């Protein structure tokens, strides 16, 4: 009876709070001609993205209008809820640019609970931004149930995305390129570097980063003083699918690193000309680093390298012990992009050309039903491999400027 009374009391409390979320959820705007003393409405917008993120509560949405925003640190410190997420979005049809003031300083889009790095933060969406010239583009501590979608993260000093602990994070339809290209600095810097469980990394273009395209960090063990729960530490049950990973300089498209990385699915990706500055015996596709990751499935990927750098599809690990593979096409068929020769061009275009062996060769996955440029899969008889879906012509309808920019 005591438990029943407590349950009833909890239900009453939660029910009483729900109308407040709906009542007080707000829509805000940021514009280059705004002022942070304004009310944040469409006609009286705020001036900086950082001010908007400092004010947003559960259920709030901020639309950022087009233009370039010279910003320092941009901080999310509060969580949304499952029914009332916090959303930072580009204004419809406009493409805002976050250009950090000083990339040598800790300036980036930062998701960290105000209570401290060991606390969780979640139910946050960031969509539709160009983020450049920052230390990282986006960094988080212990993030959960959040979405990073349709952003262009490039020319940052270190990584495009650095995720320090997380679970159920979706990284989808982003362009992540040319990060950490200062070769005078110590090695490091990747497209995506993260640890945590149940990440979904789909439909991204990840190319020309200094290190790995994706580093799945399975070296982290649970520590109650820095992790809210065990799932924020170990890197299990990732889905890495329908990405195009190309031209990453010193390393493979993907590394699975550490013993705490199990049961990840690597499906429908194109690995192309990675490790361009590495020896030929290195992996250009997938590198297993350390002894003990298990249950990795690698299916229906297309890997091709001309041989000027790293050439192996998989290096390290033992098939049948650490991973299984099936349906992969390795170094026999060029993926046939519209404009992606063996050496990185000034304006690569990873759209699939007519006759590409990636067409209709993928596994059907609900998480990749919408491809990088917004085309729904499948267009022909089956899902394609890579970030693009062939639409019956090598020339697609003009995508958004975020998708075509170099």
C-alpha positions in Angstrom: 0.0 0.0 0.0 2.9 2.4 0.8 4.4 1.7 -2.6 1.0 2.3 -4.3 0.5 5.6 -2.5 4.0 6.8 -3.5 3.3 5.8 -7.1 0.1 7.7 -7.1 1.8 10.8 -5.6 4.6 10.6 -8.2 2.0 10.4 -11.0 0.1 13.4 -9.7 3.3 15.4 -9.4 4.5 14.5 -13.0 1.0 15.2 -14.4 0.9 18.6 -12.7 4.3 19.5 -14.1 3.5 18.5 -17.7 1.2 21.5 -18.5 4.0 23.8 -17.3 6.3 22.4 -19.9 3.8 23.0 -22.7 2.8 26.4 -21.3 6.3 27.8 -21.0 8.0 26.2 -24.1 9.1 29.1 -26.2 10.3 29.8 -29.8 13.3 32.2 -30.1 15.3 33.8 -32.9 18.8 34.9 -33.4 20.0 37.2 -36.2 23.1 39.1 -37.1 21.2 42.4 -36.7 19.7 41.4 -33.3 20.5 42.5 -29.8 20.8 40.3 -26.7 18.7 42.9 -24.9 15.8 42.1 -27.1 13.0 39.6 -26.3 14.2 37.0 -28.8 11.2 37.1 -31.0 11.3 37.0 -34.8 10.9 40.8 -35.0 13.3 41.4 -32.1 15.9 38.6 -32.3 18.9 38.1 -30.1 22.4 38.7 -31.5 24.4 35.6 -30.4 23.9 31.9 -30.4 25.7 31.7 -27.1 23.1 33.9 -25.5 20.3 31.8 -26.9 21.7 28.5 -25.6 22.2 30.0 -22.1 18.5 30.9 -22.0 16.8 27.8 -23.4 14.8 25.5 -21.2 13.0 22.2 -21.9 10.7 22.5 -24.9 12.3 25.6 -26.3 13.4 26.0 -29.9 15.7 28.6 -31.3 15.9 29.4 -35.0 19.2 31.1 -36.1 18.9 33.2 -39.2 21.5 33.3 -42.0 24.8 35.1 -41.7 28.1 34.6 -39.9 28.3 34.6 -36.1 31.7 35.3 -34.6 31.4 33.4 -31.3 33.4 32.1 -28.4 32.2 29.2 -26.3 28.6 28.2 -26.9 27.2 26.3 -23.9 24.2 24.0 -23.4 23.9 23.5 -19.7 20.3 22.3 -19.3 18.5 19.2 -20.6 15.3 18.9 -22.4 12.9 16.0 -21.8 11.8 13.2 -24.0 8.5 15.0 -24.8 10.1 18.5 -24.8 13.6 18.5 -26.3 15.7 21.6 -26.6 16.3 22.4 -30.3 18.9 24.8 -31.9 18.0 24.9 -35.6 18.8 26.9 -38.7 15.9 29.2 -39.8 14.1 27.5 -42.7 15.9 28.1 -45.9 18.8 29.9 -44.2 22.3 28.6 -43.4 24.0 30.2 -40.3 27.7 30.0 -39.9 29.4 29.8 -36.4 32.9 31.0 -36.9 34.9 30.9 -33.7 36.9 33.9 -32.6 40.1 32.0 -31.6 40.5 28.3 -32.4 43.5 28.0 -30.0 41.1 28.6 -27.1 38.3 26.2 -25.8 35.7 27.7 -28.1 33.2 25.2 -29.5 29.5 24.2 -29.2 29.7 22.6 -25.7 27.1 20.3 -24.2 27.8 19.9 -20.5 25.5 20.0 -17.6 25.9 23.1 -15.3 26.1 20.7 -12.4 29.4 19.3 -13.8 31.0 17.0 -16.3 30.0 13.8 -14.4 26.3 14.7 -14.7 24.1 13.7 -17.7 22.6 16.1 -20.2 20.3 15.2 -23.0 17.3 15.6 -25.3 19.0 18.2 -27.3 19.0 18.7 -31.1 21.6 20.8 -33.1 20.7 21.0 -36.8 21.6 23.0 -39.9 24.8 24.9 -38.9 28.2 25.4 -40.5 30.8 25.4 -37.6 34.3 26.3 -38.5 37.6 27.6 -37.0 36.8 26.4 -33.5 39.0 24.2 -31.2 36.5 21.4 -31.8 33.2 22.0 -33.6 31.1 20.2 -31.1 32.1 18.6 -27.7 30.0 16.9 -25.0 30.2 15.2 -21.6 27.8 12.4 -20.9 25.2 13.3 -23.5 22.1 11.1 -24.0 19.1 10.9 -26.4 20.3 13.8 -28.6 20.7 14.5 -32.3 23.5 16.1 -34.3 22.1 16.4 -37.8 22.8 18.1 -41.1 25.7 20.3 -40.0 28.9 21.1 -41.8 31.9 20.9 -39.4 35.2 21.8 -40.9 38.6 23.4 -40.5 38.5 23.2 -36.7 41.8 22.9 -34.8 41.1 19.4 -33.4 38.1 17.1 -34.0 34.9 17.7 -35.7 33.0 16.0 -32.9 34.4 14.9 -29.5 32.0 12.9 -27.4 33.2 12.2 -23.8 30.7 9.7 -22.7 27.2 9.3 -24.0 24.3 7.0 -24.9 21.7 7.0 -27.7 23.2 9.8 -29.6 22.4 10.2 -33.3 25.0 11.7 -35.6 23.3 11.9 -39.0 23.7 13.6 -42.4 26.6 15.8 -41.4 29.6 16.8 -43.5 32.7 16.6 -41.4 35.9 17.5 -43.2 39.4 19.1 -43.1 39.7 19.1 -39.3 43.1 19.1 -37.4 45.1 19.8 -40.6 47.9 21.7 -38.8 50.6 19.0 -39.2 53.0 21.1 -37.1 51.0 20.1 -34.0 51.2 16.7 -32.2 49.2 13.9 -33.9 45.5 13.8 -33.2 42.3 15.2 -34.4 39.6 13.1 -36.1 36.2 13.5 -37.8 34.4 11.9 -34.8 36.0 10.7 -31.6 33.6 9.3 -29.0 32.8 6.8 -26.3 29.5 5.5 -25.0 26.8 3.1 -26.0 24.2 2.9 -28.7 25.5 5.6 -31.0 23.9 5.9 -34.4 26.4 7.3 -37.0 24.6 7.4 -40.4 24.6 9.1 -43.8 27.6 11.3 -43.0 30.4 12.5 -45.4 33.6 12.3 -43.4 36.8 13.2 -45.3 40.2 14.9 -45.3 40.6 14.9 -41.5 44.0 14.4 -40.1 43.4 11.2 -38.2 40.6 8.7 -38.3 37.3 9.4 -39.9 35.6 7.8 -36.9 37.3 6.7 -33.7 35.1 4.4 -31.6 36.9 4.7 -28.2 36.4 1.4 -26.3 39.2 2.0 -23.9 37.0 3.7 -21.2 35.8 1.7 -18.2 32.9 2.7 -15.9 33.9 5.1 -13.1 31.0 6.3 -10.9 32.9 9.5 -10.2 32.8 10.6 -13.8 30.0 8.6 -15.4 26.3 8.8 -14.5 25.9 5.1 -15.4 27.9 2.3 -17.0 26.3 2.9 -20.5 28.0 6.3 -20.7 31.5 4.7 -20.6 31.9 1.5 -22.6 31.3 1.8 -26.4 28.9 -1.1 -27.2 26.1 -1.5 -29.7 27.0 1.3 -32.2 25.4 1.4 -35.6 27.8 2.9 -38.2 26.0 2.8 -41.6 25.7 4.4 -45.0 28.6 6.8 -44.4 31.2 7.8 -47.0 34.7 8.0 -45.4 37.4 9.3 -47.7 40.8 10.9 -48.0 41.5 10.9 -44.2 45.2 11.6 -44.1 47.1 9.4 -41.6 44.5 6.8 -40.6 41.7 4.5 -41.6 38.1 5.5 -42.1 37.2 3.8 -38.8 39.1 2.5 -35.8 37.5 0.2 -33.2 39.8 0.8 -30.2 39.8 -1.0 -26.9 38.3 -4.0 -25.2 35.0 -2.2 -24.2 33.7 -2.1 -27.7 31.3 -4.9 -28.6 28.4 -5.7 -30.8 28.8 -2.8 -33.2 27.2 -3.0 -36.7 29.3 -1.6 -39.6 27.1 -1.7 -42.7 26.7 -0.1 -46.1 29.7 2.3 -45.8 32.1 3.4 -48.5 35.8 3.5 -47.4 37.8 5.3 -50.1 41.4 6.4 -50.2 41.9 6.8 -46.5 45.4 6.7 -44.9 46.8 8.6 -47.9 49.9 9.5 -45.9 50.2 6.0 -44.3 52.1 2.9 -45.4 50.4 0.5 -47.8 50.1 -2.3 -45.1 48.0 0.0 -42.9 44.2 -0.1 -42.9 42.4 2.4 -45.1 39.0 0.9 -44.1 38.8 -0.4 -40.6 41.5 -0.7 -38.0 41.2 -2.9 -34.9 43.4 -1.5 -32.1 43.9 -3.7 -29.0 43.0 -7.2 -28.4 39.5 -7.8 -27.2 36.6 -6.1 -28.9 34.0 -8.8 -29.9 30.8 -9.2 -31.8 31.5 -6.7 -34.5 29.6 -7.3 -37.7 30.9 -5.8 -40.9 28.5 -6.2 -43.8 28.0 -4.8 -47.4 30.6 -2.2 -47.3 32.6 -1.1 -50.3 36.3 -0.4 -49.9 38.7 0.9 -52.5 42.2 2.3 -52.4 44.5 2.9 -55.4 47.6 2.0 -53.4 49.2 5.4 -53.0 48.8 5.1 -49.3 47.1 2.6 -46.9 45.5 -0.2 -48.8 44.1 -2.9 -46.4 40.4 -3.0 -45.8 40.8 -4.4 -42.3 43.9 -4.5 -40.2 44.2 -6.0 -36.7 41.7 -8.2 -35.0 40.9 -11.8 -35.9 38.0 -12.7 -38.1 35.6 -15.1 -36.3 36.9 -13.9 -32.9 36.7 -10.1 -32.9 34.5 -9.7 -36.0 32.6 -11.4 -38.8 32.1 -10.0 -42.3 30.0 -10.7 -45.3 29.0 -9.0 -48.5 31.9 -6.6 -48.6 33.5 -5.5 -51.9 37.2 -4.8 -51.4 39.7 -3.2 -53.8 38.1 -4.7 -56.9 35.5 -2.1 -57.9 35.9 1.7 -57.9 32.8 3.3 -56.3 32.4 5.8 -59.3 31.7 9.1 -57.7 30.8 12.2 -59.7 34.0 13.9 -58.7 36.4 12.0 -56.4 39.6 10.9 -58.1 42.5 9.1 -56.3 43.8 12.4 -55.0 41.5 14.8 -53.2 40.1 17.5 -55.6 39.4 21.0 -54.5 35.6 20.3 -54.7 34.9 16.6 -54.1 31.4 15.3 -55.0 30.6 11.9 -53.6 27.3 11.6 -55.5 27.1 8.1 -57.1 27.5 8.1 -60.8 25.7 5.9 -63.2 27.1 2.4 -63.1 28.5 2.7 -59.5 28.9 -0.7 -57.9 27.4 0.9 -54.7 24.0 1.0 -56.3 21.5 -1.5 -54.8 24.1 -3.3 -52.8 23.1 -2.2 -49.3 21.2 -3.8 -46.5 17.8 -2.2 -45.7 18.1 -0.2 -42.4 15.5 1.9 -40.9 18.1 4.3 -39.5 19.4 5.2 -43.0 16.1 5.6 -44.8 16.8 9.2 -45.6 20.2 9.7 -47.3 22.7 12.5 -47.0 21.0 14.9 -49.5 17.5 14.1 -48.2 16.6 11.5 -50.8 14.5 8.6 -49.4 15.9 5.1 -49.8 15.5 3.0 -51.8 15.1 4.7 -55.1 15.6 1.6 -57.2 15.3 -2.0 -56.0 17.5 -1.8 -52.8 19.5 0.5 -50.6 22.7 1.9 -52.0 26.0 1.8 -50.2 27.5 5.1 -48.9 25.9 8.4 -47.9 24.1 9.0 -51.2 21.2 7.3 -52.8 21.3 7.1 -56.6 18.3 8.8 -58.1 18.5 7.5 -61.7 20.8 10.3 -62.9 24.3 11.4 -62.0 23.0 15.0 -61.6 20.7 15.5 -58.6 18.4 18.3 -57.8 20.3 21.1 -56.2 20.8 20.3 -52.5 21.1 22.8 -49.7 24.2 25.0 -49.5 25.3 23.1 -46.5 25.5 20.0 -48.6 27.4 21.4 -51.6 29.9 23.6 -49.8 33.5 22.4 -49.9 
